[in-house]
Amino acid sequence: MGALLDELHDVLDRFAALDSWDGSSVEDARRASGRLASAKARIDGVLVSVASALRSAVTSAGGSVAEVSSIMSGEFGGDRRDAQALVNLGEQLQHAPATGSRLSSGGVSREQAGVIARGLAALPDSVAQADRDAAERALLEAAPTMTLVDLRRRATRMREAFEDVAQADAHEDAVLVDQEQAAWAQASFWMREHKPGLFKGGFTLPELQAQMLKTMLEGISAPRRFHLETGNHGGGAGRARASGGRANGRRATGSGAAGGEGHEGGPVPPDWARGSEDAVAEPARGGWARTGAQADAEIDAAELAEAGGLPMDTAHREGRALAQLCEHLPLDKLPGAGGISAVLTVNLDYETLAVGVRAATLSTGGRVSAGEVRRLACGASLIPQVFDGKSLPLDLGRARRLFTNHQRRAAENRYGGCAFPGCDRPPGWTEGHHWREPWAAGGTTNLDDLAPLCASHHRRVHYEHIPARLRDGVLEFFVAPRGGGPKEWRSNNRWRVGPLAR
């Protein structure tokens, strides 16, 4: 075994000694890439065999399967999860011998072999071996011409190899139902403040909803649409076009070219001619021809970022698209909580909206610049709330039992979330509580009667009959501190800015 490995490394040394692949034709490079990928698959096949042999040796000696991945990952800086994947694949291929042979000969990749083996393992025990073999052959024939994603989808219909279409449809549907239920069970989202003014997060979504989101983001972040961005998010390009100069390192080629508008109804340009701030190609007889501006388009990311235009990084483009999507969601169609829709309010005075530079306050307590608020106001409905005035009917007496949305908005501005001492739940999680006296006992539904409480503290206030009072304009509850001790009048010390501070 050692001598064979030495010979393998000698061959790889000869490859490493090659001066360069530069100058190779496209066909030569393509052929070399395919053969090297096949060689890599054969090495993976040997690794799977080694993992299987090691598993047998360890378990025969009384060890656990977990030790196998630990031993393998200890060599050459290996990854334990990858080593465990090799062990698992070796076990799966015991029930898919034709796939194992094809992997060893370099006919399929390790990833393709895993898809086929897992697909076969998902078949019920009632499927005859001859039918399993037919399904395996069908997938092995399809693998060389399919992407991994397509092969995975094809594997859900492997019953077509031995059943009629209706039965294959039923099987595929059952598999998808299981996948979807598992995906919903694993759905997750997290978000936290990364640094002042910036949040980061991540999520896990079922495929349908993920593709819906991805489609929306791709539509917003498509390069041909980025010329629509203005101001600090892309204004450099707009200014350059207006002055007839360069935009994002590109040179305009004439009226009607910006954003591809000049091609409306005409032939669609190739990929290299699209996706730019301004058109860099013109239709020519027999196809599309590059213009002198095409060379100007090939600038590095630093120059592009300095120009303030189209980001080269797809992740960055789609991140900006997600921010835009959050701004334009139809909130009136979203489900609400506590009788109020998912709306974030921005609080500022009229002078700031017009010309001022004083920052505005979000209903969550966050702060945003006056310029950002004015940008949002260009496309947002403005509902004035005049504090200490009579702009909105905030006092309803006994006319209504439930607090109105206008009252809830005013309470957001006053409290910034749950009003219970020490709670940090946001406004969208709160419910309207008649803190003075329950409505059923004769209480009124006026703004000063409203205490926004999260569901947990709302229940606690009712179950424990916690008293509340308004002292110097601050709502207080008679409760013990979190760490224990005697009860005292305490308030939520959430920080608020300016006239909203308490």
N, C-alpha and C positions, 0 to 999 in steps of 0.2 A: 504493500500500500504506500509506504514511504517513498519508494522509487518512482511510482507513478505520479505522486504529487510533485516530486522534484521535476519530473519531465514537464508537467503542466506549468509549473512556474518558469521553467526554461523557455517555453513557448511564449508565455506572457512577457517575459523579459525581451524577447525579440520584437514583440509588438511595441513595447515601451521604447525600444531603441530606434524606432522609425522616426525620421526627421520631423515629419509633419504630414497631416492629412490635407493640408492646404494644396490647392491645385487639382484635387480629385474632381472628376466629373460628378454631376448629380447622380447619375446611374451607378457609378462606382461606390459613392458614399451610401446610397440607398441599399445596395447589395451588401456592403460591409455591415451596415447597421442591422440588417435582418439576420445575417449569419452570426454576428456577435450576440444578438438577443437569443438566438437559438442555442448558442454555446452556454450562455448564462442559464438558460432553462435546464440544460443538461447538468450543470453544476448544482442547481437547485434540486434536481432529481437525486443527485448523489447525496446532498445534504439531508434530504428527506429519508433516504435509506439509512444514513448514519444515525439520524434521530430515532428511527424505528429500532435499529439494532441496540442503541444505547438504552432505549426504554425497556427493551426485553432484558438486557443485562441488569439494569438497576432494579426492576421489579422482581426479577428472579432472586436477587440477593436480599430481598425484603425491603427495598427502598420504595419511596413513593414516586408517582409520576411527576410531581412538582420538582423533585430533585433533578430530573432530566433537563428541564429548561434552565435550572440554576447552573448545572455543569456546562451546558453548551454556551450559555451567555458569558461564562467566565473566560472564554477563549477570544482573543482578538477584540476586546471591547464590545462583546456582543450585547444585544438587547434581549432581555428576558422574555418580553412579549413576543418578539420575533421567533425566539427559540421555541416557545410554547406553540406558536403557530405551525412550525415545522413538525413538531410532535403530533399535533392534532391532524395535520394534513396526512402524515404517514398512516395514522389510524384510519382516516376516511378512505384513503386509497386502497386499503385492504379489501374494501367492498366495491372498488372501481378499478380492477386490475388493468383494463385497457387504457384508462387515463393515466395510470402510473407508468405504463410502458411508453406512452406517447410523451410524457414529461421527460423521462429518461433519455429519449431519442431527440429531444429538442423540438418536438412537434407542437407543443403547447407550452405556455408560460406557467410558472408556479401559480399565479393568480387565476388563470383560466382553469387550471386543474382543480383548484379549490372550489370554483364556482360549479364545475361539473360534479365533483364529488359531493358537495353539499346538496345539490339538486337531486341527485340520486338518493341520498340519505333521507330526503324529505318525502320520498314516495312511501306509501303505506306498505306494511308487511304483506298485504294481500296481493301485491303486484308480483307476477311470476318472474323468475329469473330471466327467461327469454325476452320478456318485455323490457326489463331493466337493461339488458344488453342492447336492445334495439334503441332505447332512449339514449344510452351512452354513445353509441355509434353516431346517432344523429347530431348530438352536441359536438362530438369530436370533429365531424365533418364541417360543422358551421364555425367552429372556433377560429380558424385562420383568417376568416374574412370579416369577423365581427369585432367591435370594440368590447371591452370588458362589460360596460353597461348593457349593451345589446345582448351579449351572451347571457348575462344574468336574467334579462327579461325573457330571452328565449328558453331558459331553463324552467321558467314557470309554466311553459307550454310543452314540456317534453313528452307529455302523454300523447301528443299528436303522432308520435312514432309508433304507437300500438293501439290507439283508440280513435274513435271518430271525433269530429270537431266539437260536437256538443259536449262530450265527456271531457275533452281538453278544456273547453270553456269553463265548465263547472269546477274542474280542478284548479285552474288558474284563479278563478274568483275566490275560491276557498283560501288559496295561498295568500292572495292580496288582502283578504279580510284579516287574516292572522297578522300580516305585516302591518297593516294599518292600526289594528288594535294595540300591537306592541309599540308602534311609533307614538300613538297618543299616550300610552303609559309612560313613555320616556321623554315626552315633551317637556322642555325646561327653558327658562330664560333667567339671565342675571344681568345686572347693571350696577355699576358703582362709580363713584367719583374718582377719576384718575389723577387729576390735578385741577387747580382752580380754573373753572370755565370749560372743563373737558371731562366727559364721561366715557367709559369703555364697558363693553359687555359681550355677551355671547348667547347663543340659543341653540336648541335642538327642536326641529319641527318635523312633522310628517311630510312626506314627499309632496302631496298635493298643495298644501299650504306653503311649503318652501318654494315650490315652483311658481306659485302665484306671486309671492313676494319677489322672487328673482326676476320674473317677467316684468313686474312693475318697475323695479330698479333699473333693469336693462333699458326699458323704454325711456326712463328719465335720464339715464347716464349715457345714452347713445352718443358717440362723438359728434354726430351731425347736429345734435340738439344743443351742444354746449355753447354755441355762439349766442344762445338766448340768455345766458347768465350775464348779469350786470353787476356793477358796483365792485366791492372788494372780492366777490366770488368769481369774477371773470371779466371785470370791466376793462382790463388792459386791451383786450381784443376789440371791444366796442369802440374805444377811443381811437385805436389805430385805424379802424375802418373809416370812422368819421373824418379823419384827417387825410385819408388817402395814403397812409403810410403802411408800415409793416404791422402785421397782427400775429402775435405768437411766433415770430420768426418766419412767417409765411408772407408772401406778397399777393395782394388781391389781384384777380385776373380780369375784372370787369364787372359791370352792373349785372345784377341777377345771379351772381355766382355765389355770394355768401350763403352758407348753410345749404347749398345744393338747390336753391330755389330756381336757378336758371335751368335746371334739368327737369323741371316738372313736366310730366307728360312725354318726356323723351326717353332715350335709352338709359339704362341704369349703368353708372360707371363701375369699374372694377374696384376691389377693396382698397387698393393703394390710392385710388383717386377719390375715395370717400373718407368720411370720418375726420375731416380737417375743418378748421375754423372757416377758411375760405377755400373755394375750389382750387385745386392745384393741377387740374387736367382739363383738357377740352376734347370734345368728340372729334375724331378725325376719320377719314375714309378708311374703312376696313377695321376700325377698332378705336381704342382710346390711346392717345399719345401723351407722354409726359411733356410738360412745359418747363420753362426755366425755373418756375416757382417750385417745381417738385424738389429740386435740390435744396431750396430754402426750407422746405418742410422737414427735412431730415436734420433736426437739431437735437441737442441732448436735453435731458430732463431738467438740468439746472437752468438753461436758458429759457425753457418753456415755463418753468415755475416763476422765474423772474418776470416774464411777460404777463403773468397772472391769468393764463388761459387754460386750455385743455390739459388736465393731468394725464401723464403717461401711465400712471399706476391704475389699473382697473379697480383694485380694491378701494383706492382713494376716491375714484369717480363714483363708485356705487355707495360709498359711505356718505358722500355729499348728497347723492340721490335719496338715501334713506332719510337724511335730515329734511330734504324737501318734501318727501312723502309725509313725514310727520306733520309738516305745516299745512298740508292740503287734504288730509283725510276728512271725509264728511262726518263730523262728529255727531251730528244730529241723528245719524243712522246707527251709531254704536250703542251697545247696551250700557246702561247706567248702573250706578250703585247708590243706594240710599235716596233714590228719587231724583238724582241729578245726573246729567250726561257728563261724559268724559271731556271736560273743557278746562283748559289751563287759562287762567285770567292774568292779565298784565295790568298793573296799577301804576299810573303816572298822572301828572297834572296836565292840563291842556297846553300850557306854555312849553312844556317839554316835548309834547307831541308836535307842536308847531315848529319851534326853532331851538329849543333848549338842549342842554348837554347833560342834564341830571339823569342818572340811571333810573330805570324802572324796576319795580318789584313784582315777582311772580307770586301767584297764590301759594306756592310751595315755599316761599321765602327766598328763592334765588334772585339774583340781580342780573339785568341785561342792560346793554348800552342804549342810549336814546336813539342812535342811528339804526340799530337793529330793530327797535320797536317801530320806528317810522317806516322801515322797509316792510315789516309785516302789515302795518296799517294800510298800506297801499292796496292790499287784496283782502282785508279782513273787515267784517262787519263790526262797527264800533257801537257798543251799548254803553252810554255814559252812566256812571254812578257818581253822583255829586254828594260827597260826604257832608253831613250836617245840612243837607238840602232836602227837597221834596221831589227829586227827579223820578223816583220809583215808589210805587205803593208798598212800602216795607212794613207798615203796620196794618194788620188785617183784623185784629180783635178776635171775636168769636165767629167771624164769617167763614173761616176755613179751619180744618183740623190740621192739615199738612202744610209745612212751610213751602213757599214757592221757590222757583229757581232763582229769582232775583234776590230773595232773602238769603238763600244759600250762598250766592255769589258775594253778597255783602259780608256774610259771616266768614267766608274764605279770606277776605281782605282783613278782617278783624283778627282772626285767630291763626290762619295759616295752616290749619289741619285740625286734628283732634285736640280739644281743649282740656282734656284730662291731664293732670300734672305728670310730667315725665314722658308722655306719649309723643312719638314722632311720626304717627301715621299721617299720610297726605290727605288733602281735602277730598279727593275722589273716593277715599275709603270711609268717609264719615256719614253719619245719619243725623237727622235733626232731632234734638232732644229738648222738650219743654222743661227747662230747669227750674223755673219758678214754681209751677204747679201743673200737673198733668192736664191735658185738654179735657179729658173725661171728667175731671174733678172741678171744671170751671175755669181752667187756665186759658190764656189768650195766645194767639199765634202772631205775635209781634216780633220784630227783629231782636229786641232786647230779651225776649224769652228764649231765643234760639242758642243752644250750645251744641256745636258740631262734635259728635263723639264717634269714635270707631266702634264697630259692632261689639268688640270685647268689653270696652269700657262702658258702652251704653247698657249692656246687660248687667254689668257689675253695679252701676249706679242704681238701676231699678231693683236688683235682687238684694243689695245691701242697704238700700234707702239712704244713699250718701247725700247729705245736704250740700247745697251750693249757695253762694251769695255773690253779689256784685259789689266790689269795694274799690272806689276810686277808678271806676271804669274797667276794672280787671275782674274776670270771673274766677272765683276760688271754690275749691272743694275741701270738705272737712275729712281728710284721710291721713293715714300714717305714712311716714316716709318709706321709700322702698326698702331700706335696710332695716326697718323696724323702728319701734319707738312709739311715743304717744301720738295720738291724732292731733292734727293742727290744720289751720287754713292754709292751703297751698294752691298755687296756680301753675299753669304751663309757662315755662320761661323761654319759649321759642323766640328767637331773636327776630325782630321786625325792624324795618328801616323807617326813619322819618316820622311822619304823623301816625304811622301804624305801630310804632314801637310802644311798648308798655313798660 
